């Protein structure tokens, strides 16, 4: 593909308005052409930031001959239950697709979508934006340079303190909604662990519904044993009254401890944009993690390590490169399916009280 690529964005809730639309608009070579939403308030919100955007009331309008021929990429940021049917329809219409995580409810469905995309010769990528978090980029660099020695244990926490449910499909207990933290934040922490340390061979999990009135899991722990021997301990919670370190990584030579979340989501929610003035994805020095051995970083142990800038825009830059130059997508559906293998095993483990071998 050459020239500016026109994007149809399905959904303008949290994922569509906070993440996808701003990042699409900030990417050279992409333009937000059409937003699919029937919600008048969300249309006004989209029009305020993107005055030239067109609208459709349902994804089916995008497959109509007059509309499909004017689009080059479909981005699916609608509720989880819609990901597979909408992605299937887009691929059958001959359009490349980006799907927000989780791409599907099962690994089999994800692999089915991958097979369809390969059969049609179309791009299919999954938006795992946390691969471009500042802390993850920093940790990946430390691991690749061998500064920690042989990593033995990886602890990753994505914790929040939300003692009262907010409601909505993300907290629904209905299986078809694919809600709960296991598939929401769990998609991120599992994907990061697999990128860092390779395939999983065993999975153990504990999953609870703790808040009154909650329907889906809101406090979950996943233990993953990787083929290379690393053990990942992954925590996702909405009920953490005291937040632990985002990363605690223990190696044969040193450890790395990092507190705080990447600043990009907060910046996007506040209306700041990567294409605007000023630095992007940079955090204050006070939040830098520390590398050392034998003493807690909270008592001054180790040395501070500058956190690399976060880079969410790199995802869509990679999509443009894949569409124009035929390079590999920034995240493949097969990688997303491998993470879903772990999530499915975790759900089974928590339900049956067993360790699952993959």
N, C-alpha and C positions, 0 to 999 in steps of 0.2 A: 504494500500500500504506500502511496505517496501523497503529499499534500497534507492538509489538516484533516485529522480523523474526527468524525462526528459521533458523539456518544449519546446513547439513550440510557438514562438512569431510571431504573425501576425502584421506586420507593424513596420517600423524602422524610423519613423519621430520623431517629438519632444517627443511624449509620449513613444514610444518604445525605443529610444536611450538614452534619458535623465533619464527617470523614471524606466521603467520596466526591461530592460536588466541589468542595474547595480544592481538593488535591487534583481533580481532573482539570479545573480551571487554571491551576498553577503550572500545569505541565505543558511544555512546548510541544506543539504538534497535536494537541487535543483541544476540542471545544465541546462544551456541554450544550447539546442541541435540543434534547427533549427530556422532560421529567415526567414520569408516570405517577400521578397521584390524583385522586378525585377529591381530596380534602382542600376546601377553599382557603383555609388558613395557611396550609403548607404551600399552596400555589402562590399566595401573596408573599410568603417568606422567600420562596425561590425567585420570584420575579424581582423582589427588592434588590437581591444581590446579582442576579443575572437577567437584566432587562430583556434580552433578546431570546430567552429560552422559550421553547414551545412546550405544550402540555398534551398528555394523553390520559384518558381516564382509566385505562386498563392495559396490561402488557399486550393483549391481543391486537390492539391498534398498531403496535410496532411491526407486526408481521404482515400487515396489509401491504400489497405491492407498492402503492404510492409512497408509503412511509419507509418500508424496509430498504428500498433502494437508496434512501437518503441518509442511512446510518452505516457506520463502520464498526461499531463496537457496542455491545450491550453490557451494562453493569447492573448486577442484581443486588439490591440492598433492602429488599422487602423482608417480611418475617420468615423465619427459618423454614416453616412448612412449605413455602412457595419456591424455595431454591431449586429443587430438582425439576418440578414441572415447568417453571419459567425458563430455566437453562436448557431443558430439552427442546422446548418450542423455539428458542432462539437459535440453537444449533441446527435444528431441522429447517429453519428459515435461511440458513447459510450465513449466520452472523457470529463473529467471535464473541466470547463471553468472559467476563470477570464476575465471580460470585463471592459475596461476603462469606466469612466463616460462620458456622460450619457449612461446608458446601452441601452436605446432605446429613441425613440422620444415621446412615450406615455406611460402612466402607464399601459394601457391594454396590450401593447406589452411586457412590463417588466413582468407582471404577467403571460403572456402566456409562456415566457421563463422559469419562475419559475416553472410553472406547468409541462413543458416538463422535466426539470431537476429532479423534484420530481418523475415523472412517471418512469424515467430511473434510479433513485437512484444515481444521479450524483451531484457533487458539482457545484454550480453556485454562484460566488461571484462578487461583483462590486468594482472596485478600487477607493474608496473614501479616498485617502491618506491624505486629510487634517484633518481627525480625529486624525492623529498623528503629527500635527503641534505642535510646542513648546507652542505657546500661547493658543491653544485650550486645550491641556493637563493641562496647569496651571489653566485656567479658570474652567475647569471641576472639578478639585480638590478643588478649592475655593468654588464652588457651592455645591459640595457634602459634604464639611465640614461645610457648613452653615455660612461661614465668611461674606457673603454679606447680610445675612438675607433672606427674601423672595424676590426673583428677580422679579422686576416689568417690566423693559424694558431692552432689549438686542439689542444693536446697533453693527452691524458687517459690516465692509467695506473691500472690495477687489478692490482697486482703482489703476489705472495706468495713466500715462501721455503719451499717444501715439497719438498726434494730427493728424498724417497721417496714414491711413490704410496700413497694410502690404500686404493685398491681401491674396488669398488662400481660401480654403473651409470654414475655421473657420469664415471668415467675409462675406461669401456669403449670399445673401438674398434668395436663392433658398430653398423652404421649405424642400425638400428631404435631404439637407445637414445637417439640424439640427444645423445650425451655430448661431452666435450671443452670446452675453455675458450672456443672460438669462439662456441658457442651458450649457454654458461653466463654467464661474465662479459662476453663480447662482446655479449650481449643488452642489458646495462646501458649500456656505453660507447657503443654505436651509438645506442641510444634517446636518450641524453642529447645526443649530437651533433646528431641530427635535430631535437630539440626546440629547441635553441639556434639552429641555423643553417640549418634547412630541408632540403629534399629533396637527395638525393645524385644526382649525374650520372655519376661515375666512381668505381671502386673498385679498389684494388690491395692485395694481402695477401701476407704471408709466414707460414707456419704450420709448426711443427716439433713433433716428439715427442722430447724431450731426455732424459727420465729413464729409466734402465734399468728394464725391466719395464712401462713405461707403454704404453698402447695408443692413447690419443686425444691430440689436440694439447694441449700444456701450455705453449707459448710462441708467441704469435701477435701479429702486427702488422698493422693495417689502416689504409690511407690512403684517406680519403674526400674527394672534391672536391664541394662543395655547389654548387647552382645559383646561389647568390649570390656565389660566388668564394672563400669561406672553405675552407681546407684543414684537415681534421681528421686528426691522427695519433694512433691509438688503440692502446694496448699492453695485453695481458692475458697474465699469466705466473704460473706456479707455480714458476719456476726463477730468480727474480731475487734474486741474492745481496746486492745493494744496491738498496734501493727508491728509485725516482725520485719527483719531485713528483706528487701526485695530479692536479693541474692546472697547466699552464703555458700561458697564453693571451696572445698577442702582438697588440696593436692598433696603430693609427697614432698614438695618443696615449700609451698606456702599456701595461704588461703586468701580469698577475696571476699570482702563483705561490703554490700552496697545497700543503703537505705533510700527510700523515696521513689516516686514514679517518674517516668519520662515526662517532660513538660509539654509535649506536642498536643496531646488530647486537650489539656486544659487551655492551651493557646487557641486551638481551633474552636472550642466551646465559647471562648471569650470574643470570637470574631476576628482574631489575628490570622493572617494568611502567609504561607511560605513565600509568596511572590511579593510581599510587602517589603517595606524598609526594615532594616535591623537584622540581627542574627536570628537564625531559626534552629530550634532544637537544642539550644545551649542552656546548661543549668549553672547555678551558682556554685562557686568553689566549695562552699560549706557542705554541699551534698555529695562531693566526690567520695567514691569508695576507697577502701584501703587494702593494701596487700602486705601481708606479713605472716609471722609464725610465732606462736608461744604466748601471745597476749591479745586481749580483746581490743578491737579498734575503738571501743567506747572509752577505754582508759589510755588512749594514745598509742596503742600498739600498731606497728606497721607504718607504711608510708602512703600518703594520699596519691591516688592515680587520677589524673585528669580524665573526666568523662568525655568520650567522643560525642560530637553533636548528633542528636537524633535526626533521622532522614526519611520520614514518610514519603516525601516526593520521589524518592528513588524507586518506589514500587511502580508508579505509573510511567516513569521514564523507562523502566524495564519493559512494560507492556508495549509502549511505542516502539522500542527497539525490536521486540519480538514480532510485531505486526509488519514493520517496515523491512527489517533485515533478516528475519527468520531465526533470530537468536532464541535460546530457550526462555520460556516464560519465567518471571521472577519467582513464582511459586507454581508448581504443577499440581494437577488433580491427583496424581499418584502419590505425591508427598502428603496431600491432605487426607487421602485414603489411609495411609500408614498411621497418621495421627488418630483417625477414626477407629482403626483397629484397637488402639490403646484405650480410647474412650469407651468403646463397647466392652472391652475386657474389664475396665474399671467399673462400669455399671453392673456387670455380672458379678464381679468380685464383691462389691458392696452389698449386692442383693443376697448372695449365697454364702458370704463369709469364707471365700476360698481365694487362693492365689491362682491366677490364670496364666497358663503357659501359651505363648503365641507360636 
